[in-house]
Amino acid sequence: MRQFAGKIPFSVREEVPLAWMDVYGTPFRVFDSLNSGNLCFGVEGRWGKLMIKYAGARTENFAGRPREAVDALRAAIPVYRLAHPAFAELLTWGEVNGGEGFAAVFRWIDGVPVRARAPAPQALEALRALPVSSRLSLLDSMFDLHARLTDMGYVSVNFHDGKLIADPARGSWKLCSANAYRKMPAVNDRGRMRGSGFFMAPEEYRWDEPLDEGTTVYHLGVLAFDLFGDAEQRDLSRWQGPRALYDTAAQAVETERSRRFPSVRAFLDTWREQVGRCFAY
């Protein structure tokens, strides 16, 4: 069915009570096709522009029950509470609609998804056109964020470049969605996990496989190929950087987990060491 948030139309299977959102301002965007089961609203009011994630609606692109989305968003709050320049800034959160829904309020992020759907502008090519130093800075920020999340005991699940909001003109990006990140130890309990195919580690396709630091290492390696090569075809001929960095990214995306870096910190330390050897700023 079609519903409106202010003057903005969106689609859901059942009407969603939204009166609780009025205090935050006037809606100017609605994202209703997320596979997380969330609705995301852009609103503007006394606290400026905000992004509100709401779980509890029967959205059209989510196969699970609304309660599953509520539980997932609530469980992600400890992740979102980490303050980091490459992460969405969480402001407040809590139950709404008499406990039937759950909302998390973030500061709005200006930009577009790195791999946006048409007809939205593609940010990936603009990021690839940035100077090498800018691309290295972008990667270092996202690698550092995930090293900190790993230190907190979380593994990245359903991570891909569509979760990153980029502003190429400023040379910045932020992770906007970590609802699926899991506390370790974690295992694959779905067979094929949710995610973007070429970002997914082999263990994200296999039942009962551990999801651990090696999984996050894999995701970060693919991200390096995204900015310096080709995330899908990871051959050296497509790499636009030093061979040492290619070798580091290639080790991170090894099919055999035992051949990858043993930890996110080990990957980050090696990457930074090779950057230091190859470049001087």
C-alpha positions as CSV (number, residue, x, y, z in Angstrom):
1,M,0.0,0.0,0.0
2,R,1.0,3.6,-0.5
3,Q,1.5,5.8,2.6
4,F,2.9,9.3,3.1
5,A,5.5,10.7,5.5
6,G,4.6,14.3,5.4
7,K,4.3,14.8,1.6
8,I,6.7,12.0,0.7
9,P,5.1,8.8,-0.6
10,F,6.4,5.3,0.3
11,S,5.3,1.7,0.1
12,V,4.6,-0.7,2.9
13,R,2.4,-3.8,3.3
14,E,0.5,-2.3,6.2
15,E,0.0,1.3,7.4
16,V,2.7,2.4,9.9
17,P,1.9,4.9,12.7
18,L,4.3,7.8,12.4
19,A,3.0,10.4,14.8
20,W,6.0,9.7,17.1
21,M,8.3,11.1,14.4
22,D,6.7,14.6,14.3
23,V,9.0,15.9,17.1
24,Y,12.0,15.4,14.9
25,G,10.8,17.6,12.0
26,T,9.5,17.3,8.5
27,P,10.3,14.3,6.3
28,F,12.2,15.0,3.1
29,R,13.3,11.5,2.0
30,V,12.0,7.9,2.6
31,F,14.0,4.8,1.8
32,D,11.4,1.9,1.7
33,S,13.2,-0.8,-0.3
34,L,15.9,-1.9,2.2
35,N,16.4,-5.6,2.8
36,S,17.0,-5.0,6.5
37,G,13.3,-4.6,7.2
38,N,13.8,-1.0,8.2
39,L,12.3,2.1,6.9
40,C,14.7,5.1,6.8
41,F,13.4,8.6,6.9
42,G,15.3,11.8,6.3
43,V,13.8,14.6,8.4
44,E,14.7,18.2,9.1
45,G,13.7,20.2,12.1
46,R,15.0,21.9,15.3
47,W,18.0,19.5,15.5
48,G,18.9,19.9,11.8
49,K,18.8,17.1,9.3
50,L,18.5,13.6,10.7
51,M,18.2,10.0,9.5
52,I,15.8,7.9,11.4
53,K,15.9,4.1,11.1
54,Y,12.6,2.5,12.0
55,A,12.0,-1.2,12.5
56,G,8.5,-2.6,13.1
57,A,6.9,-2.0,9.7
58,R,5.9,-4.7,7.3
59,T,8.1,-3.5,4.5
60,E,7.9,-4.9,0.9
61,N,11.5,-6.1,0.5
62,F,11.9,-7.9,3.8
63,A,11.0,-11.6,4.0
64,G,11.1,-11.8,7.8
65,R,8.7,-10.7,10.5
66,P,8.7,-7.1,11.8
67,R,9.8,-8.4,15.2
68,E,13.0,-9.8,13.6
69,A,13.9,-6.4,12.2
70,V,13.1,-4.8,15.6
71,D,15.4,-7.2,17.4
72,A,18.2,-6.7,14.9
73,L,18.1,-3.0,15.1
74,R,18.0,-3.1,18.9
75,A,20.9,-5.5,19.0
76,A,22.9,-3.2,16.7
77,I,22.8,-0.2,19.1
78,P,26.1,-1.2,20.8
79,V,27.7,-1.2,17.4
80,Y,26.3,2.2,16.4
81,R,27.3,3.8,19.7
82,L,30.9,3.7,18.6
83,A,32.0,7.2,17.7
84,H,34.2,7.3,14.6
85,P,34.7,9.7,11.7
86,A,33.8,7.0,9.2
87,F,30.6,5.9,11.0
88,A,27.1,7.3,11.1
89,E,26.6,9.4,14.3
90,L,24.0,7.9,16.6
91,L,22.1,10.5,18.6
92,T,19.3,8.6,20.4
93,W,17.2,5.4,20.2
94,G,14.3,3.6,21.8
95,E,10.9,1.9,21.5
96,V,8.1,3.7,19.7
97,N,4.4,2.9,19.0
98,G,3.9,1.2,22.3
99,G,6.8,-1.1,21.9
100,E,5.7,-2.4,18.5
101,G,8.5,-0.5,16.8
102,F,12.1,0.6,17.5
103,A,13.8,3.7,16.2
104,A,17.4,4.9,16.0
105,V,18.1,8.5,15.2
106,F,21.3,9.5,13.4
107,R,22.8,12.7,12.1
108,W,22.0,13.0,8.4
109,I,24.9,12.1,6.0
110,D,25.2,14.1,2.9
111,G,26.2,12.1,-0.2
112,V,25.2,9.1,-2.2
113,P,25.8,5.3,-1.8
114,V,29.1,4.4,-3.3
115,R,27.4,1.9,-5.6
116,A,24.0,3.6,-6.0
117,R,21.1,2.3,-8.0
118,A,20.2,4.1,-11.3
119,P,19.2,6.8,-11.8
120,A,21.1,8.0,-8.8
121,P,24.6,9.3,-9.6
122,Q,27.3,6.7,-9.4
123,A,29.9,7.8,-6.7
124,L,32.3,4.9,-7.3
125,E,33.9,6.3,-10.5
126,A,34.2,9.7,-8.8
127,L,36.0,8.1,-5.9
128,R,38.3,6.2,-8.2
129,A,39.2,9.4,-9.9
130,L,40.4,11.0,-6.6
131,P,44.2,11.3,-6.0
132,V,45.9,8.3,-4.6
133,S,46.4,10.0,-1.2
134,S,42.7,10.7,-0.9
135,R,41.8,7.1,-1.7
136,L,44.3,5.8,0.8
137,S,42.8,8.1,3.4
138,L,39.3,6.8,2.7
139,L,40.4,3.2,3.0
140,D,42.4,3.8,6.1
141,S,39.4,5.4,7.8
142,M,37.1,2.4,7.0
143,F,39.8,-0.1,7.9
144,D,40.4,1.6,11.2
145,L,36.6,1.7,12.0
146,H,36.4,-2.1,11.5
147,A,39.5,-2.7,13.5
148,R,37.8,-0.9,16.4
149,L,34.5,-2.8,15.9
150,T,36.5,-6.1,15.9
151,D,38.2,-5.0,19.1
152,M,34.6,-4.7,20.5
153,G,33.9,-8.3,19.4
154,Y,31.9,-7.8,16.2
155,V,32.2,-9.3,12.8
156,S,31.0,-7.4,9.7
157,V,28.0,-9.2,8.0
158,N,26.2,-7.9,4.9
159,F,29.0,-5.3,4.4
160,H,29.3,-3.9,0.9
161,D,29.9,-0.6,-0.8
162,G,26.2,0.2,-1.0
163,K,26.3,0.6,2.8
164,L,28.8,3.5,2.4
165,I,27.6,7.1,1.8
166,A,30.2,9.1,0.0
167,D,30.8,12.7,-0.8
168,P,33.5,12.6,-3.5
169,A,33.9,16.3,-3.6
170,R,35.0,16.3,0.0
171,G,36.8,13.0,-0.3
172,S,34.8,11.5,2.6
173,W,32.5,8.5,3.3
174,K,30.7,6.9,6.2
175,L,29.3,3.5,6.9
176,C,25.6,4.1,7.4
177,S,24.3,0.6,8.1
178,A,25.6,-2.1,10.4
179,N,22.4,-3.8,11.5
180,A,23.6,-7.2,10.5
181,Y,26.9,-7.1,12.3
182,R,27.2,-9.9,14.8
183,K,28.8,-10.5,18.1
184,M,31.5,-13.1,17.9
185,P,31.6,-16.1,18.0
186,A,29.1,-16.2,15.2
187,V,28.2,-18.8,12.6
188,N,26.4,-18.8,9.2
189,D,22.8,-19.8,10.1
190,R,21.3,-18.9,6.7
191,G,23.2,-20.8,4.0
192,R,23.6,-17.7,1.8
193,M,23.8,-14.7,4.0
194,R,22.4,-11.4,2.9
195,G,24.9,-9.3,1.1
196,S,26.3,-8.2,-2.3
197,G,27.8,-11.3,-4.0
198,F,31.3,-10.1,-4.8
199,F,31.8,-8.7,-1.3
200,M,30.8,-11.9,0.4
201,A,33.4,-14.3,1.8
202,P,33.1,-18.0,0.9
203,E,32.0,-18.8,4.5
204,E,29.0,-16.5,4.0
205,Y,27.6,-19.1,1.6
206,R,28.0,-22.2,3.7
207,W,25.8,-23.4,6.6
208,D,27.5,-23.5,10.0
209,E,30.7,-21.9,8.9
210,P,32.3,-19.5,11.5
211,L,32.0,-15.8,10.8
212,D,35.0,-14.2,12.4
213,E,37.8,-11.7,11.9
214,G,38.8,-13.5,8.7
215,T,35.3,-12.6,7.3
216,T,35.9,-8.9,8.0
217,V,39.4,-9.1,6.6
218,Y,37.9,-10.4,3.3
219,H,35.4,-7.5,3.2
220,L,38.1,-4.9,3.7
221,G,40.2,-6.5,1.0
222,V,37.4,-6.3,-1.5
223,L,36.9,-2.7,-0.6
224,A,40.6,-2.0,-1.4
225,F,40.0,-3.5,-4.9
226,D,36.9,-1.3,-5.2
227,L,39.0,1.9,-5.1
228,F,42.2,0.7,-6.7
229,G,41.2,-2.1,-9.0
230,D,38.1,-4.1,-9.7
231,A,36.1,-5.7,-6.8
232,E,34.7,-8.4,-9.1
233,Q,37.8,-9.2,-11.3
234,R,40.7,-8.9,-8.9
235,D,43.6,-9.4,-11.3
236,L,46.8,-7.4,-11.2
237,S,46.2,-5.9,-14.7
238,R,43.3,-3.8,-13.3
239,W,45.1,-2.6,-10.2
240,Q,46.0,1.1,-10.1
241,G,48.5,1.2,-7.3
242,P,51.8,-0.3,-6.0
243,R,52.2,-4.1,-6.3
244,A,52.8,-4.3,-2.5
245,L,49.3,-3.0,-1.9
246,Y,47.8,-5.4,-4.5
247,D,49.5,-8.3,-2.7
248,T,48.1,-7.2,0.6
249,A,44.6,-6.9,-0.7
250,A,44.9,-10.2,-2.6
251,Q,45.9,-12.0,0.6
252,A,42.9,-10.5,2.4
253,V,40.5,-12.0,-0.2
254,E,42.0,-15.5,-0.3
255,T,39.3,-18.2,-0.6
256,E,41.0,-20.3,2.0
257,R,40.6,-18.5,5.3
258,S,43.9,-19.8,6.7
259,R,45.7,-17.9,3.9
260,R,44.2,-14.6,4.9
261,F,45.6,-12.3,7.5
262,P,44.9,-13.8,11.0
263,S,43.2,-10.7,12.3
264,V,41.9,-7.3,11.2
265,R,44.7,-5.6,13.1
266,A,47.3,-7.7,11.3
267,F,45.8,-6.7,7.9
268,L,45.6,-3.0,9.0
269,D,49.2,-3.0,10.3
270,T,50.5,-4.6,7.1
271,W,48.5,-2.3,4.9
272,R,49.8,0.8,6.7
273,E,53.3,-0.5,6.6
274,Q,53.2,-1.0,2.9
275,V,51.6,2.5,2.4
276,G,54.4,4.0,4.4
277,R,57.0,2.2,2.3
278,C,55.4,3.1,-1.0
279,F,54.4,6.7,-0.4
280,A,55.8,9.7,1.5
281,Y,53.4,12.6,2.2
